[in-house]
């Protein structure tokens, strides 16, 4: 049981480092003061907005979610061990 806890802790630390790395590689999301009330000129969405999931930035967002889920799940498992 102790070996399992050590293995899960190592995976937990790797997931934490992966989240840090992925988040730091992402672009900033701030759009200045135009983002407060939404942008009326971009109501329909641009080509970039519609196809963002196929870009490198979209893959970073997907992997951030996956890694964060693994991190949270491992946190609960380690807590109960």
N, C-alpha and C positions, 0 to 999 in steps of 0.2 A: 504494500500500500504506500509505503514511503517512497519507493522508486517511482510509482505513478505520479505522486505529487511533485517530485523533482522534475520529471519529464514535462508535466503540464506547466510548471512554473517557467521552465526554459522556453516552451512554446509561447507562453504568456508574454515573456520579455521580448521575444522575437516579434510578436504581433504588435507590441507597443512601439518598438523601433520602426516597424513597417508603417504604422499609422503616422508617426512623426515624419518619416521620409516622404510618404505620399502626399501629406498635407503641405509640406514645404515645397514640393514640386508643382503644386497647382497654382494657377494664376489667381490674382486677386479678384474678388467679386464686386468691389465697390464701383459704383457708377457716378459718384459725386452726388450733388443735390438733386439731380434728375431722377434718382431712384426713390426719393421720398414718396412722391405721389404716383409713381408709375410714369412711363413714357408714352405719351399719346401718339408720337410719330412711329412707334414700333408696335402698334396694336395688333397687327396681323402676324407679326413675327418675321424675322429675317431668315434667309437661307441658312445662316450659321446657327440660329436658334433651333431650327427644325432638325438639323443634322448634327447637332452637337454630340450626341451619344456615340457617333462613329469616329469622332476625333480622339486624339490623345487625351485631351482634357476630360472628355466623357468617360474614357476608360479609367482615368484617375479617380473620378467621382464614384464609379462602380466599385473599384477596388477599395476605396476608402470605406464604403458601406459594408462590404464583405469583411474586411479586416476588423472594423469596429464591432461587427456582430460576433466574430470569433473571439475578440478581446473581451467583450462583455460576457459571453457564454463561459469562457474559461475562467473569468473572475468568479462567477457564481459556483462553478464546479470546484475550483480551488477553495473557495470559502466553506463549502460543505464537507470537504475532505478532512 
